Amino acid sequence: MRKLALLAVLASPAWAEDPALPVFVEETATSGITTAYTGDWQYMVGGGAAVFDCDGDARLDIFIAGGEGPAGLYRNLSDQGGPLRFEPVEGLGLTAVTGAYPLDIDSDGITDLAVLRIGENHLMRGLGDCQFENANAAWGFDGGDAWSTAFAATWEAGQDWPTLAVGNYVNRFEESFPWGSCTDNWLHRPKGAGFAPPLPLTPSHCALSILFSDWSGSGVRDLRVSNDRQYYKGGQEQLWHMEATPRLWTEDEGWQRLRIWGMGIAGRDLDADGVNEYYLTSMADNKLQVLDPKAGGLPRYKDQAFKRGVTAHMPFTGDDPRPSTAWHAQFEDVNNDGRADLYVVKGNVSTMPDFAAKDPNNLFLQRADGSFLEAGAQALSFATGRGGTVADFNNDGLLDLLAVNRWEPAQIWRNVSEGLGGHLFVRLEQTGANRDAIGAWIEIRTEAGLQRREITVGGGHLSGVLGPWHFGIGAATTVELRVIWPDGQASDWVTAEAGETVTLTR
């Protein structure tokens, strides 16, 4: 084992200069956050958080899944640049919640919540001031009665209402549980001022993360599905053509069969070449998929996790030598150097003896050459993680970290770094449908180069953020930026100063 590890180190490429290390301070005990994701077998997966501004005060609030216990909604009271402080908000303490995603479903300018549950899923209409009402009946949404574990949303061409995809896990009603079939995933397409009956996406292989994404740079958003194949013989990762009748991309069309214990998806155009890279979390076998430049518009990917140093296949510290179990993944620039970094939340499923029990979360900092440096020690946790988010909770331009844990309260770390690069926040607004411009691309241009970010709802592990979009800009004092709107129309380039929050309105 030691000889293999040494050979791996000797075979690794020489890395570029190490990036600046951010400094984090855990403030869980003083934050006011107490929600833990609890429950036994039905809650071995799930455990996410939704981060968004629910009261209009320009501070990001948090909704945390509680599993068997009540979910927690927390209003952000943090002062700019100060300690992270939250207070609980009554009225949204739903039980059996596995995760949630924020989005403005009815395009009224107030963020709503898609809440995934074991049992009926709920679309919670935002009323303002962190108050919500169940809108399933009003919007014709069939919440089903499944074990829901994944979510994504997009606006298809010509539609005033979003298309929602819900991923489901094992059919808990079958006697052959847990080795029986998976419940079908559902596609909820618009119908009038609401939704049509759900359309099954068959075959389904126990999805734990799904994402609508323009993977090819063509302006077309297909549906990626990451599946936990151990529960369904023959399962694999999937990519659905979003046609009138959805159909799977096939091997004849360039799709390459990939079988992992798929937990989470994170997408980001790391090198500004016009297409996303995708990080897929799993048990010991995490992937960084890079589109083959010779693919000719086909979904052929190469795995560069080892080449770039993000395999994350075992604990980076501690004395547990067994393989890791990774769940949530998110690309964000935590040290403001203009390069997206990678946050990965980890934790044993329960007490699986072949996998690490002490499995710390990873924080990978991207170097100039596209490789990554492990910096997880800056926010070390040996709790049993599930979902999480990276977001700026105290509006100081420095991104903070949240991890949702099984059986223990969620943890939060404040970024207290000094001397890092500058930042910019970008907010998108459209009149009419799709107020937050889901499906758009934001481009930021400085002397150091170009950054591109696709605006999506979905991915991660049952966790999502909706808010002003953060960009680190390094030493730049001014930037140029534009948005490519969801229909492909590009805005003019505009100039902004470091530290600004810029609103681009269509």
C-alpha positions as a printed NumPy array, in Angstrom:
array([[  0.   ,   0.   ,   0.   ],
       [  2.781,   2.447,   0.909],
       [  4.752,   1.508,  -2.2  ],
       [  1.714,   2.207,  -4.411],
       [  1.204,   5.577,  -2.745],
       [  4.857,   6.49 ,  -3.32 ],
       [  4.649,   5.494,  -6.98 ],
       [  1.542,   7.64 ,  -7.39 ],
       [  3.376,  10.644,  -5.971],
       [  6.397,  10.063,  -8.207],
       [  4.147,   9.728, -11.251],
       [  2.207,  12.922, -10.536],
       [  2.966,  15.969, -12.704],
       [  4.831,  18.925, -11.271],
       [  2.282,  21.376,  -9.884],
       [  2.218,  25.097, -10.52 ],
       [  2.799,  27.587,  -7.71 ],
       [  0.44 ,  26.986,  -4.791],
       [ -2.511,  29.384,  -4.466],
       [ -3.159,  31.581,  -1.427],
       [ -4.662,  29.647,   1.478],
       [ -7.947,  31.032,   2.833],
       [ -8.472,  31.021,   6.598],
       [-11.712,  29.722,   8.109],
       [-13.031,  29.841,  11.666],
       [-15.805,  27.487,  12.714],
       [-18.699,  29.418,  14.232],
       [-21.27 ,  26.645,  14.578],
       [-21.632,  27.   ,  18.348],
       [-22.385,  30.736,  18.192],
       [-24.24 ,  30.818,  14.86 ],
       [-27.663,  29.82 ,  16.194],
       [-27.876,  26.855,  13.784],
       [-28.922,  23.653,  15.549],
       [-30.611,  21.492,  12.878],
       [-29.237,  17.996,  12.401],
       [-30.207,  15.536,   9.667],
       [-31.552,  12.553,  11.62 ],
       [-33.23 ,   9.216,  10.947],
       [-32.297,   5.653,  10.138],
       [-32.435,   3.657,   6.909],
       [-34.705,   5.983,   4.892],
       [-32.347,   8.859,   5.674],
       [-29.047,   7.193,   4.847],
       [-28.966,   9.447,   1.745],
       [-30.069,  13.075,   1.527],
       [-29.505,  15.868,   3.984],
       [-29.269,  19.086,   2.038],
       [-29.605,  22.846,   2.455],
       [-31.075,  25.698,   0.43 ],
       [-29.416,  29.119,   0.658],
       [-31.287,  32.216,  -0.563],
       [-32.574,  35.606,   0.59 ],
       [-36.096,  34.96 ,   1.908],
       [-36.753,  38.383,   3.493],
       [-35.285,  40.809,   0.981],
       [-32.557,  42.25 ,   3.219],
       [-29.686,  41.269,   0.869],
       [-28.439,  38.601,   3.304],
       [-28.519,  34.88 ,   2.506],
       [-30.802,  32.823,   4.736],
       [-30.652,  29.035,   5.176],
       [-33.166,  26.166,   5.043],
       [-31.74 ,  22.85 ,   6.335],
       [-33.282,  19.389,   5.911],
       [-33.953,  17.648,   9.214],
       [-34.749,  14.148,   7.985],
       [-36.901,  12.431,  10.563],
       [-36.852,  15.605,  12.675],
       [-38.151,  19.034,  11.648],
       [-36.391,  21.054,   8.985],
       [-34.924,  24.386,  10.063],
       [-35.33 ,  27.792,   8.419],
       [-32.837,  30.405,   9.643],
       [-32.926,  34.165,   9.084],
       [-29.478,  35.709,   8.599],
       [-28.622,  38.408,  11.162],
       [-24.919,  38.677,  10.342],
       [-23.375,  42.133,  10.151],
       [-21.192,  42.879,   7.144],
       [-17.788,  41.301,   7.754],
       [-18.822,  40.149,  11.226],
       [-19.491,  36.802,  12.912],
       [-22.162,  34.567,  11.378],
       [-25.441,  34.798,  13.29 ],
       [-28.854,  33.324,  12.493],
       [-32.231,  33.026,  14.191],
       [-34.848,  30.309,  13.59 ],
       [-38.017,  31.223,  11.698],
       [-41.243,  29.44 ,  12.598],
       [-43.653,  27.939,  10.092],
       [-41.521,  25.739,   7.824],
       [-40.617,  22.901,  10.176],
       [-41.595,  20.126,   7.774],
       [-40.553,  16.574,   8.624],
       [-39.273,  13.804,   6.325],
       [-37.332,  16.422,   4.332],
       [-34.272,  15.188,   2.411],
       [-33.283,  18.455,   0.733],
       [-34.455,  21.639,  -0.976],
       [-33.677,  24.011,  -3.834],
       [-34.577,  27.714,  -4.147],
       [-36.072,  29.166,  -7.336],
       [-38.762,  31.624,  -8.38 ],
       [-41.265,  29.142,  -9.794],
       [-44.109,  31.556, -10.582],
       [-41.804,  34.459, -11.549],
       [-43.405,  36.886,  -9.092],
       [-40.068,  38.184,  -7.83 ],
       [-40.205,  36.221,  -4.56 ],
       [-38.102,  33.065,  -4.21 ],
       [-39.966,  29.806,  -3.686],
       [-38.694,  26.465,  -2.369],
       [-38.858,  23.014,  -3.929],
       [-38.797,  20.733,  -0.879],
       [-37.948,  17.065,  -1.414],
       [-39.264,  14.536,   1.061],
       [-39.845,  10.904,   1.818],
       [-43.485,  11.035,   0.862],
       [-45.13 ,  13.978,  -0.883],
       [-42.783,  16.648,  -2.214],
       [-43.866,  20.25 ,  -1.65 ],
       [-43.563,  23.376,  -3.761],
       [-43.581,  26.124,  -1.152],
       [-44.609,  29.507,  -2.577],
       [-42.671,  32.415,  -1.108],
       [-44.85 ,  35.104,   0.451],
       [-42.052,  37.429,   1.572],
       [-40.48 ,  37.914,   5.001],
       [-39.447,  34.216,   5.079],
       [-43.071,  33.023,   5.004],
       [-44.306,  30.272,   2.69 ],
       [-47.464,  28.403,   1.708],
       [-47.908,  25.009,   0.095],
       [-48.754,  25.578,  -3.581],
       [-49.075,  21.98 ,  -4.78 ],
       [-52.838,  22.229,  -5.332],
       [-52.788,  25.757,  -6.735],
       [-50.085,  24.88 ,  -9.256],
       [-51.319,  21.375, -10.097],
       [-48.113,  19.816,  -8.836],
       [-48.265,  16.091,  -8.045],
       [-45.788,  15.605,  -5.205],
       [-46.01 ,  11.818,  -5.369],
       [-45.168,   9.435,  -2.553],
       [-41.599,   8.377,  -3.229],
       [-38.174,   8.635,  -1.628],
       [-37.039,  11.776,  -3.478],
       [-33.327,  12.468,  -3.536],
       [-32.495,  14.784,  -6.469],
       [-33.865,  17.912,  -8.16 ],
       [-33.21 ,  20.248, -11.071],
       [-35.112,  22.987, -12.885],
       [-34.955,  24.751, -16.235],
       [-37.14 ,  26.914, -18.444],
       [-37.721,  25.269, -21.807],
       [-38.098,  27.453, -24.888],
       [-41.368,  29.362, -25.054],
       [-42.516,  28.375, -21.566],
       [-43.586,  30.765, -18.807],
       [-43.233,  28.098, -16.125],
       [-40.226,  25.912, -15.374],
       [-39.707,  22.262, -16.119],
       [-38.883,  20.436, -12.89 ],
       [-37.025,  17.131, -12.69 ],
       [-37.294,  15.03 ,  -9.528],
       [-34.951,  12.12 ,  -8.923],
       [-36.118,   9.223,  -6.788],
       [-34.353,   6.471,  -4.887],
       [-35.254,   2.889,  -3.961],
       [-38.915,   1.851,  -4.049],
       [-39.396,   1.516,  -0.3  ],
       [-42.736,  -0.312,  -0.729],
       [-41.265,  -3.369,  -2.44 ],
       [-40.707,  -6.502,  -0.385],
       [-37.361,  -7.024,  -2.085],
       [-36.004,  -3.8  ,  -0.548],
       [-33.262,  -2.733,  -0.657],
       [-32.183,  -4.764,  -3.678],
       [-35.328,  -4.257,  -5.751],
       [-36.123,  -1.728,  -8.424],
       [-35.662,   2.029,  -8.256],
       [-38.648,   4.369,  -8.368],
       [-38.945,   6.212, -11.691],
       [-37.65 ,   9.751, -11.829],
       [-40.258,  12.344, -12.839],
       [-40.333,  15.229, -15.276],
       [-42.881,  17.914, -14.378],
       [-43.495,  20.057, -17.457],
       [-45.602,  23.231, -17.501],
       [-49.317,  23.252, -18.228],
       [-51.094,  26.586, -18.023],
       [-50.279,  28.366, -14.766],
       [-48.794,  25.242, -13.237],
       [-47.732,  21.723, -14.099],
       [-48.892,  18.741, -16.127],
       [-48.984,  15.248, -14.584],
       [-45.46 ,  13.898, -14.047],
       [-43.792,  12.093, -16.933],
       [-41.762,   9.023, -15.834],
       [-38.142,   8.941, -16.992],
       [-37.651,   5.23 , -17.578],
       [-35.23 ,   3.578, -16.957],
       [-34.295,   5.133, -13.618],
       [-31.4  ,   3.954, -11.478],
       [-31.802,   5.523,  -8.007],
       [-30.702,   9.094,  -8.709],
       [-28.85 ,  11.089,  -6.048],
       [-28.132,  14.159,  -8.197],
       [-29.537,  15.607, -11.432],
       [-28.715,  18.747, -13.387],
       [-30.047,  20.571, -16.451],
       [-26.949,  21.872, -18.211],
       [-25.73 ,  23.067, -21.602],
       [-22.941,  20.486, -21.642],
       [-22.057,  21.02 , -25.334],
       [-22.009,  24.826, -25.501],
       [-24.771,  24.67 , -28.129],
       [-27.457,  26.473, -26.123],
       [-29.368,  23.222, -25.551],
       [-29.829,  22.1  , -21.944],
       [-30.037,  18.339, -21.444],
       [-30.562,  16.477, -18.182],
       [-27.606,  14.738, -16.521],
       [-28.442,  12.086, -13.923],
       [-25.991,  10.637, -11.407],
       [-27.093,   7.263, -10.052],
       [-26.28 ,   5.061,  -7.084],
       [-25.83 ,   1.878,  -9.127],
       [-25.398,  -0.461,  -6.141],
       [-29.178,  -0.574,  -5.726],
       [-30.144,  -1.451,  -9.275],
       [-28.429,  -4.02 , -11.463],
       [-27.594,  -2.536, -14.836],
       [-27.649,   1.071, -13.669],
       [-25.294,   3.703, -15.018],
       [-24.898,   7.477, -15.348],
       [-27.384,   9.03 , -17.765],
       [-27.858,  11.977, -20.122],
       [-31.362,  12.703, -21.418],
       [-32.187,  14.54 , -24.639],
       [-34.757,  17.158, -23.618],
       [-37.064,  16.614, -26.561],
       [-40.876,  16.538, -26.701],
       [-40.511,  12.925, -25.576],
       [-37.265,  12.742, -23.585],
       [-34.862,  10.   , -24.625],
       [-31.469,   8.843, -23.454],
       [-28.263,   9.618, -25.248],
       [-26.956,   6.261, -26.433],
       [-23.53 ,   4.771, -26.955],
       [-24.136,   5.072, -30.707],
       [-24.383,   8.834, -30.137],
       [-21.105,   8.976, -28.226],
       [-22.359,   8.436, -24.667],
       [-19.825,   6.373, -22.736],
       [-21.133,   3.898, -20.202],
       [-20.043,   4.939, -16.7  ],
       [-20.92 ,   3.06 , -13.535],
       [-20.142,   4.685, -10.194],
       [-21.982,   5.073,  -6.912],
       [-23.12 ,   8.487,  -8.084],
       [-23.844,  10.944,  -5.255],
       [-23.423,  14.516,  -6.532],
       [-22.738,  16.635,  -9.623],
       [-20.924,  19.967,  -9.831],
       [-20.422,  21.762, -13.14 ],
       [-18.153,  24.692, -14.036],
       [-16.271,  25.877, -17.118],
       [-12.881,  25.75 , -15.409],
       [-10.825,  26.884, -18.41 ],
       [-13.336,  29.204, -20.178],
       [-13.299,  27.067, -23.325],
       [-17.073,  27.247, -23.751],
       [-18.097,  23.978, -22.065],
       [-18.375,  22.796, -18.479],
       [-16.26 ,  20.291, -16.671],
       [-18.267,  18.043, -14.319],
       [-17.189,  16.678, -10.957],
       [-19.025,  13.482,  -9.988],
       [-18.844,  12.299,  -6.39 ],
       [-18.952,   8.642,  -5.476],
       [-17.585,   6.093,  -3.042],
       [-13.791,   6.138,  -3.514],
       [-14.022,   6.834,  -7.246],
       [-14.718,  10.533,  -7.814],
       [-14.482,  11.79 , -11.388],
       [-13.57 ,  15.086, -13.05 ],
       [-15.078,  14.766, -16.505],
       [-13.583,  16.894, -19.276],
       [-15.245,  16.965, -22.692],
       [-12.997,  15.52 , -25.382],
       [-12.143,  18.464, -27.696],
       [-12.256,  16.014, -30.607],
       [-15.736,  14.743, -29.685],
       [-17.417,  16.731, -32.467],
       [-20.492,  17.647, -30.43 ],
       [-20.855,  14.215, -28.874],
       [-20.821,  13.607, -25.083],
       [-17.43 ,  11.9  , -24.881],
       [-15.531,  12.676, -21.694],
       [-12.09 ,  11.999, -20.265],
       [-11.516,  11.631, -16.533],
       [ -8.854,  14.045, -15.244],
       [ -9.411,  13.619, -11.495],
       [ -5.986,  12.032, -10.966],
       [ -4.205,  14.356, -13.39 ],
       [ -5.549,  17.423, -11.571],
       [ -5.291,  16.071,  -8.021],
       [ -8.991,  15.777,  -7.094],
       [ -9.538,  12.037,  -6.804],
       [-10.451,  12.556,  -3.096],
       [-10.633,   8.782,  -2.858],
       [ -9.457,   8.489,   0.758],
       [ -9.175,  10.759,   3.821],
       [ -6.437,  13.357,   3.359],
       [ -5.701,  13.354,   7.108],
       [ -6.33 ,  11.199,  10.153],
       [ -5.546,   7.546,  10.743],
       [ -8.363,   5.9  ,   8.762],
       [ -6.87 ,   4.308,   5.614],
       [-10.162,   3.112,   4.11 ],
       [-11.784,   4.682,   1.019],
       [-13.892,   7.82 ,   1.231],
       [-17.597,   8.429,   0.619],
       [-18.225,  11.786,  -1.077],
       [-21.615,  13.513,  -1.392],
       [-22.058,  17.226,  -2.103],
       [-19.712,  19.022,  -4.489],
       [-19.616,  22.711,  -5.466],
       [-17.219,  24.872,  -7.474],
       [-16.614,  28.376,  -6.026],
       [-13.633,  30.727,  -5.742],
       [-12.929,  30.737,  -1.986],
       [ -9.64 ,  32.656,  -2.221],
       [-10.732,  35.24 ,  -4.816],
       [ -7.877,  34.57 ,  -7.214],
       [-10.097,  34.25 , -10.278],
       [-10.067,  30.44 , -10.38 ],
       [-12.934,  28.204,  -9.229],
       [-12.097,  25.951,  -6.291],
       [-13.912,  22.757,  -5.227],
       [-15.694,  21.93 ,  -1.944],
       [-16.594,  18.281,  -1.277],
       [-18.648,  17.115,   1.728],
       [-17.997,  13.555,   2.909],
       [-19.308,  10.979,   5.347],
       [-19.845,   7.243,   5.721],
       [-23.316,   6.07 ,   4.669],
       [-23.769,   4.716,   8.186],
       [-21.278,   2.221,   9.569],
       [-20.123,   0.606,   6.32 ],
       [-17.016,  -1.309,   7.408],
       [-15.184,  -1.053,   4.078],
       [-15.247,   2.756,   4.027],
       [-13.688,   5.409,   6.224],
       [-15.556,   6.355,   9.394],
       [-13.48 ,   9.507,   9.901],
       [-13.778,  11.079,   6.485],
       [-13.013,  14.837,   6.436],
       [-14.484,  17.198,   3.859],
       [-12.203,  18.364,   1.063],
       [-11.447,  21.899,  -0.045],
       [ -9.432,  21.94 ,  -3.265],
       [ -7.821,  25.213,  -4.398],
       [ -7.232,  25.531,  -8.117],
       [ -3.759,  26.399,  -9.337],
       [ -2.97 ,  28.373, -12.478],
       [ -2.258,  25.174, -14.433],
       [ -5.676,  23.656, -13.616],
       [ -4.422,  21.29 , -10.923],
       [ -5.699,  21.544,  -7.335],
       [ -4.181,  21.837,  -3.86 ],
       [ -5.845,  20.145,  -0.881],
       [ -6.729,  22.737,   1.785],
       [ -9.407,  20.877,   3.731],
       [ -7.464,  21.321,   6.959],
       [ -8.566,  24.978,   6.903],
       [-12.129,  23.819,   7.776],
       [-11.565,  20.387,   9.242],
       [-14.534,  18.218,  10.206],
       [-14.829,  14.518,  10.951],
       [-18.624,  14.63 ,  11.211],
       [-20.706,  12.434,   8.906],
       [-21.412,  14.928,   6.147],
       [-24.066,  14.943,   3.428],
       [-25.088,  18.225,   1.768],
       [-23.64 ,  21.707,   2.033],
       [-23.087,  25.039,   0.353],
       [-20.438,  27.67 ,  -0.321],
       [-21.807,  31.207,   0.043],
       [-21.021,  34.65 ,   1.439],
       [-23.171,  34.876,   4.56 ],
       [-21.831,  38.188,   5.914],
       [-21.456,  40.162,   2.67 ],
       [-17.71 ,  40.751,   2.941],
       [-16.818,  39.246,  -0.439],
       [-15.304,  36.147,   1.189],
       [-17.098,  32.834,   0.738],
       [-18.054,  30.825,   3.826],
       [-18.708,  27.078,   4.144],
       [-21.739,  25.105,   5.356],
       [-21.926,  21.34 ,   5.852],
       [-25.105,  19.402,   6.691],
       [-24.343,  16.411,   8.9  ],
       [-26.126,  13.201,   9.716],
       [-26.962,  12.853,  13.434],
       [-25.071,  16.06 ,  14.305],
       [-25.927,  19.757,  13.828],
       [-24.936,  21.389,  10.573],
       [-21.569,  23.167,  10.749],
       [-20.643,  26.6  ,   9.443],
       [-17.242,  28.222,   8.923],
       [-16.592,  31.933,   8.394],
       [-13.927,  32.991,   5.934],
       [-11.7  ,  35.4  ,   7.883],
       [ -8.877,  35.644,   5.341],
       [ -6.857,  38.795,   4.85 ],
       [ -4.96 ,  39.926,   1.799],
       [ -6.858,  37.857,  -0.761],
       [ -7.909,  39.123,  -4.175],
       [-10.928,  41.243,  -4.999],
       [-14.441,  40.096,  -5.818],
       [-17.56 ,  40.964,  -7.761],
       [-21.187,  39.915,  -7.308],
       [-23.533,  39.698, -10.278],
       [-27.319,  39.604, -10.074],
       [-29.451,  38.758, -13.12 ],
       [-33.009,  39.975, -13.654],
       [-35.54 ,  39.408, -16.424],
       [-39.078,  40.691, -16.707],
       [-41.762,  38.072, -17.215],
       [-40.883,  34.414, -16.932],
       [-37.667,  33.026, -15.436],
       [-36.914,  36.132, -13.395],
       [-33.475,  34.901, -12.276],
       [-32.388,  33.907, -15.816],
       [-31.753,  30.235, -15.043],
       [-29.801,  28.821, -17.986],
       [-27.863,  32.026, -18.653],
       [-24.072,  32.31 , -18.752],
       [-22.167,  35.116, -17.037],
       [-18.769,  36.087, -18.456],
       [-16.172,  38.124, -16.545],
       [-13.117,  39.512, -18.331],
       [ -9.941,  40.891, -16.718],
       [ -6.309,  41.141, -17.776],
       [ -5.833,  37.708, -16.205],
       [ -8.33 ,  36.156, -18.601],
       [-11.961,  35.107, -18.957],
       [-14.29 ,  33.426, -16.456],
       [-17.574,  31.776, -17.441],
       [-20.367,  30.512, -15.216],
       [-23.604,  28.744, -16.139],
       [-26.59 ,  29.65 , -13.936],
       [-28.324,  26.438, -12.89 ],
       [-30.762,  25.049, -10.331],
       [-29.859,  21.485,  -9.364],
       [-26.812,  19.311,  -8.9  ],
       [-24.842,  19.046,  -5.673],
       [-26.356,  16.64 ,  -3.185],
       [-29.854,  17.938,  -2.363],
       [-28.402,  21.424,  -1.798],
       [-28.575,  24.641,  -3.788],
       [-27.808,  28.37 ,  -3.67 ],
       [-29.737,  31.175,  -5.352],
       [-28.369,  34.646,  -4.916],
       [-25.96 ,  37.157,  -6.38 ],
       [-23.278,  35.148,  -8.182],
       [-19.76 ,  35.516,  -6.792],
       [-16.594,  35.927,  -8.834],
       [-13.068,  36.303,  -7.492],
       [-11.078,  38.745,  -9.624],
       [ -7.593,  38.608,  -8.12 ],
       [ -5.633,  41.856,  -8.381],
       [ -8.012,  43.479, -10.891],
       [ -9.601,  46.779,  -9.894],
       [-12.037,  46.902, -12.817],
       [-13.65 ,  44.152, -14.87 ],
       [-15.732,  43.784, -17.994],
       [-18.783,  41.564, -17.843],
       [-21.745,  40.464, -19.877],
       [-24.536,  37.89 , -19.759],
       [-25.599,  35.452, -22.437],
       [-29.307,  35.124, -21.7  ],
       [-31.028,  31.713, -21.709],
       [-32.223,  32.166, -25.317],
       [-28.652,  32.811, -26.479],
       [-28.852,  36.602, -26.86 ],
       [-25.756,  38.301, -25.463],
       [-25.775,  41.631, -23.673],
       [-23.21 ,  44.343, -24.307],
       [-20.036,  44.283, -22.262],
       [-20.168,  46.683, -19.297],
       [-17.493,  47.8  , -16.842],
       [-17.654,  47.353, -13.071],
       [-15.389,  48.109, -10.131],
       [-14.   ,  45.542,  -7.699],
       [-16.302,  44.953,  -4.743],
       [-19.479,  45.961,  -6.56 ],
       [-22.756,  44.056,  -6.758],
       [-23.82 ,  44.525, -10.375],
       [-27.373,  43.914, -11.543],
       [-27.756,  43.063, -15.222],
       [-31.369,  43.567, -16.26 ],
       [-33.039,  42.448, -19.444]])
